Each structure stands twice: as C-alpha cells, then as structure tokens.
Amino acid sequence: MNQILWCDDEIDLLQPYIIYLKGKNYDVRVASNGEDAIDALAEAVPDIVFLDENMPGMSGLETLQEIKRLHPEVPVVMITKSEEEHIMEQAIGEKIADYLIKPVNPSQILLCLKKHVHSRDIVTEQVQQNYRQEWSDISYMIDTATTIEEWQAVERTLSRWDLELENAPMRSLIEDQRTQANAAFSKWIAKNYESWFINSEATNAKPLMSPDVMKHAVFPLLDKGEKVLLCVIDNFRYDQWKTIQPLISEFYSVTREEQYTSILPTATQYARNAIFAGLMPLQIQQMFPDLWVEEGDEESKNLHEKELVQTLLDRYRRRETFNYWKVNESDFCERVIAQLKGAHAPLNIVVLNFIDMLSHSRTESKMMRELANDEAAYRSLTLSWFKHSPTYDLLRRAAELGFTLVLTTDHGTTRVKNAVQIVADKNTNTNIRYKVGKALNTASKNVFTIEQPKRVGLPCPNISSSYAFCTGSDFFAYPNQFNYYAQYYRNTFQHGGISLEEMIIPLVTLVPKKS
C-alpha cells in the first residue's frame, strides 16, 4: 500500500479527499503544520507528500526545504490557494514535483499520484504491451528484409525497442529478436556483399558505404559555402547516437539523419581510412603505398588520416583548406575547442577515440566489465562520458561559432558471446571478429569467408591470403588455450565482423539552433 503524507492547517476540511484516497487503497497520514510533518517523516518515509504553503509556524516553503534536505528522493506536491508567482518559482527552485491551486478535485489528486508515484510501473506496462503488439511485425520485417534500406529500418526499430525496454522484464525478448535479426542479416551480407563490387547490376544497388561518406555528406555542404565540422566518433553505434541525441539537441537541430554501411572489416584501419581517402583499402594501398599500413606492421594503422583527406580533396580538385584533430585525451579536446574559435578553414575534422577507449578498457578491466555488463549499461556509460566530457563543450562551442555538424563513425561494436575455433598461421592478425591470413580453417558454418580479397577492394598480404569474418555474436579463439580466451572475451564489446550494430551506423547532419 502506497503512503501519502498530507500537511495542511485545514486538514479537517480535506476529509472527503482522504476518504476518497483510502478507498483507492492509499494509506494517508496527516499533519496540520510543518513541524508535525517533519516529525511524521522521522517515523516513516512516505511515497509522496502533499503540502500547503500558508500554515502557522513553518511555512510550506520552509517545510519543503527541510523535507528536501532530509529526503531529497521523496516527491513533494504543493497544494495551496496561493497563486503568487514568486512562491511558484521558489517551489520549482526547490525541485517540487508539482504545484496545484485550490480548490482541487479528486481526479487531479489521483492523476498527480499516478504521475509521481506510479508512472514508472504504468509506463513499463504500456511499453511492454506496445512491444507485444509489434513483436510479430518486427519478426516479419526481419524475415522479409531484402534491401539495405529494409535492414536499416530493422536496426532503427530494434534500437528503439532496446531503449524503450531498457529496464523492463521483457528485455530478453528484444535480445532474442536482435539475435534473430543478426543471423538473417549476416546471411544476407554473405549472399550480397561480393556482388556489390563485381556485378554491375548489383553495383547499382550498392548501399552508401565508407568511401562515399565525404562525397555524400560533406562536399555538398562545402559547395553551399557552409563551415563544416566533421566529427567521427570511433566505435559509435546507432543506439548510442539516439542516447546522446537529446543532449546535442540542446544546441543543434537535426536536418538529416541517415545510416550508412561500413565496409568489411568493420575495423578502424579499413573503415576509417576508407572514409578519409574516399577509396577502398586496396585502392589506398595501390595508389598511396606510403599511406597504407599492413596488418603485420608494428606502427599504428591510422597515422596518415590527414594525408588521406588531402588526397581526396586533390583527386576531386577541391581547393578547400582543412584542419584535422585526433583526440585521445580530455586535455587535448580542450585545446581543440580553443583552436576552433580561430579556425578559418571551411572544413574541420575531429576524430574522437573515447568510446573506443571505453570498449577496450571494458575488455581489460574487471571493474569496467561490471559497470558495463550489457548494452543498457554500455549506453549509460556513453551518455555519462558525453555529458561530462569536453566533447560536449566542443560541440556546444561549434554550434555557437556557426559550424554545421556532420556526426558519424567508422564502425559500431557488438557484444560477443560465443567463441568459435579457428586455425591460422602465426602471421595472422589479432582481431577476434575477423582474421586475414593464409590457411584459415574453421568448422563454424556461421563464418563468412572472402577467398579473393581483391575482388571486394581489400589488400591481399600474401597471394594465398583470405579474410574470415565472425557473424552475429561469435568471436574467434585459437584451439590453444581456447577455454581461457573464450571466457576472457565473452560479453565484451568488439568490432571487425558482421552484425547490424557494427555495419549499420549513423550519419547525421545538424545545424546550430539560433539563440
């Protein structure tokens, strides 16, 4: 039974309301002044407090302040005859839950209770009911998807329900549907991916992919004479974008929200270099060998991003100057904010590696695994990072300076659960979602293999090299110490393979809101 504490110096006149609420199965305790209300709180903390403003002794506002000091979590609703604006503002400033003007009718009181005491249960039940009604429609979407646009719709729908059902008991159902969707999507990619590059008819149906991002989203803005900030957040999923969108919407308005398809492998070396060069990895290797780093090389795979951007501009005979920043530390982000103020180049590019760092630290740290033990917690950490990081200040400042923002990523990430054995030679790369090397051998039927990498725009380190990609929630582990690595990587967030979360990723254009 939910408890109400009602404090009013005319409490006897409120007996009809109290009888009404008791009939609705509420336990109503009463107090005729602020001091008695505080004493009642010391005996038992109610679910909600109804509070009058005009009382002898402690005023309603003074009582409110003391209640909030002692029990800040308890919602307080002021029910008073006072319509003075300064009292309303003071009450709101003290984080009052609601403000009702007497006389009130019982239905107003009941609505107030449903809003402030029962809203979570009501919303959860309604959301679950809506999902039950839509469940079969989502399954049909998954079973009948045959185009990239339909798969994008599947990812948007699943992400929406991921967010809606975040704390609901039915969460396992949406997880099962995502597993079903990733299995079907992986088969669709395996069937169609190579044809996009080698079949002229299929090429016409090829989706917007990594090498197309600059030409599609950035060049048209530059042609209009706009100042552009291209923000590439590594490891940024569509659901993470929807999580931070409300914060960005404080100073930016979305003019176009799209999704594009990351190339394979969905790894930074391939996908991000393809964005900045406007080329597939094989083309980068052939045209600019000094700017391509092979899998087995020790140096970082993304040392030459700025140079690759310049090659893209040169190839299209574009005269724009540009700034490029890669941000790995908060202090450097603050320096970028300062430099952005004096930036005169029409194109400004910033690469943010914080979510990538979060993903890696979660894999390596037991504490971080506990903090982000599923997708909901991972999104929560993303939101907390964005809200309290200099990145928030960077984008807010960019809006103030009038920059059009293009927000995107090079690939997403997925939570892996099932280890599959693979045998490979010692020179094979270390990524657990994809392998490139000679004599790759696995018994798993869920692995997508590209035997002729050059046909899909991928470098071939050796004449007999092939690529193998994990699908869904699988990840590779070698037979040697298989159980150890299977346990170590299970339930970590990884990238490089085939899943909706890794491949169907956000590409959003935003304009500053006017002050």
ZIURZI-V686755 format. One record per pair of residues at least 6 apart in sequence whose C-alpha atoms are under 6 Angstrom apart, sorted by the first residue. I is the first residue (numbers start at 1). GAP is how many residues later the second one is. D is the distance in whole Angstrom. If there is no record, write none. Layout:
# ZIURZI-V686755
I&GAP&D ; I&GAP&D
This chain:
# ZIURZI-V686755
1&25&6 ; 2&24&5 ; 3&24&5 ; 3&25&6 ; 3&43&5 ; 3&44&5 ; 4&24&5 ; 4&42&6 ; 4&44&5 ; 4&45&6 ; 5&23&6 ; 5&24&5 ; 5&25&6 ; 5&44&5 ; 6&24&5 ; 6&43&6 ; 6&44&5 ; 7&23&6 ; 7&24&5 ; 7&25&6 ; 7&44&5 ; 8&24&5 ; 8&44&5 ; 9&23&4 ; 9&24&6 ; 9&46&6 ; 31&6&5 ; 34&24&5 ; 34&29&5 ; 48&26&6 ; 48&27&5 ; 48&28&6 ; 49&27&5 ; 50&27&5 ; 50&28&6 ; 51&27&5 ; 51&28&6 ; 52&8&6 ; 52&26&6 ; 52&27&5 ; 52&28&5 ; 53&6&6 ; 53&7&4 ; 53&27&6 ; 75&22&5 ; 76&20&6 ; 76&21&5 ; 77&20&5 ; 77&21&5 ; 77&22&6 ; 78&21&5 ; 79&21&5 ; 79&22&6 ; 80&21&5 ; 80&22&5 ; 81&20&5 ; 81&21&5 ; 142&39&6 ; 159&80&5 ; 165&6&6 ; 182&290&5 ; 182&317&6 ; 183&289&6 ; 186&285&6 ; 194&262&6 ; 195&7&6 ; 196&6&5 ; 196&7&4 ; 196&10&5 ; 197&259&6 ; 208&52&5 ; 209&51&6 ; 209&52&5 ; 209&53&6 ; 210&52&5 ; 210&53&6 ; 210&64&6 ; 210&65&5 ; 211&63&5 ; 211&64&5 ; 211&67&4 ; 211&68&5 ; 227&119&5 ; 227&176&5 ; 228&119&5 ; 228&175&5 ; 228&176&5 ; 228&177&6 ; 229&119&5 ; 229&120&6 ; 229&176&5 ; 230&119&5 ; 230&176&5 ; 231&119&5 ; 231&120&6 ; 231&176&5 ; 232&119&5 ; 232&176&5 ; 232&177&5 ; 233&118&6 ; 233&119&5 ; 233&176&5 ; 234&119&5 ; 234&122&6 ; 234&175&5 ; 235&120&6 ; 235&121&5 ; 235&176&6 ; 235&177&5 ; 235&178&6 ; 236&173&6 ; 236&176&5 ; 237&175&5 ; 237&268&6 ; 238&267&5 ; 238&268&5 ; 240&139&6 ; 244&139&6 ; 251&261&6 ; 251&262&5 ; 252&258&6 ; 252&259&5 ; 252&260&4 ; 252&261&5 ; 253&257&5 ; 253&258&5 ; 254&256&4 ; 255&254&6 ; 255&255&5 ; 256&252&6 ; 256&253&5 ; 257&251&4 ; 258&249&5 ; 258&250&6 ; 259&246&5 ; 259&247&5 ; 259&248&5 ; 260&244&6 ; 260&245&6 ; 261&242&5 ; 261&243&5 ; 262&149&6 ; 262&241&5 ; 263&8&6 ; 265&231&5 ; 266&145&6 ; 266&230&4 ; 266&231&6 ; 267&229&5 ; 269&32&5 ; 270&11&6 ; 271&139&5 ; 272&138&5 ; 274&6&5 ; 276&32&6 ; 276&33&5 ; 277&31&5 ; 277&32&6 ; 277&35&5 ; 280&177&5 ; 281&177&5 ; 282&175&5 ; 282&176&5 ; 282&177&5 ; 285&7&5 ; 291&13&6 ; 293&8&6 ; 321&24&5 ; 322&23&5 ; 322&25&5 ; 322&26&5 ; 323&25&5 ; 324&25&5 ; 324&26&6 ; 325&25&5 ; 326&24&6 ; 326&25&5 ; 327&6&6 ; 327&24&6 ; 327&25&5 ; 328&25&6 ; 337&57&5 ; 362&6&5 ; 362&7&5 ; 363&129&6 ; 372&6&5 ; 386&6&6 ; 399&113&5 ; 404&106&6 ; 404&107&5 ; 405&104&6 ; 405&105&5 ; 406&102&6 ; 406&103&5 ; 407&100&6 ; 407&101&5 ; 408&98&6 ; 408&99&5 ; 411&91&5 ; 412&89&6 ; 412&90&4 ; 413&80&6 ; 413&81&5 ; 413&82&5 ; 413&88&6 ; 413&89&5 ; 414&79&5 ; 414&80&5 ; 414&87&6 ; 415&76&5 ; 415&77&5 ; 415&78&4 ; 416&57&4 ; 416&58&6 ; 416&74&6 ; 416&75&5 ; 416&76&6 ; 417&56&5 ; 417&73&5 ; 417&74&5 ; 418&56&5 ; 419&55&6 ; 419&56&5 ; 419&57&6 ; 419&67&5 ; 420&56&5 ; 420&57&6 ; 421&55&6 ; 421&56&5 ; 421&57&5 ; 421&58&6 ; 422&19&6 ; 422&20&5 ; 422&56&5 ; 423&17&6 ; 423&18&5 ; 424&15&6 ; 424&16&5 ; 428&8&6 ; 428&9&5 ; 429&6&6 ; 432&43&5 ; 432&44&5 ; 433&37&5 ; 433&42&5 ; 433&63&5 ; 433&64&5 ; 434&34&5 ; 434&35&4 ; 434&36&6 ; 434&62&6 ; 434&63&6 ; 435&32&6 ; 435&33&5 ; 436&30&6 ; 436&31&4 ; 437&28&5 ; 437&29&6 ; 438&26&6 ; 438&27&5 ; 447&22&6 ; 447&23&5 ; 448&20&6 ; 448&21&5 ; 449&18&6 ; 449&19&4 ; 450&16&6 ; 450&17&5 ; 451&15&5 ; 469&28&5 ; 470&27&5 ; 471&26&6 ; 471&27&5 ; 472&27&5
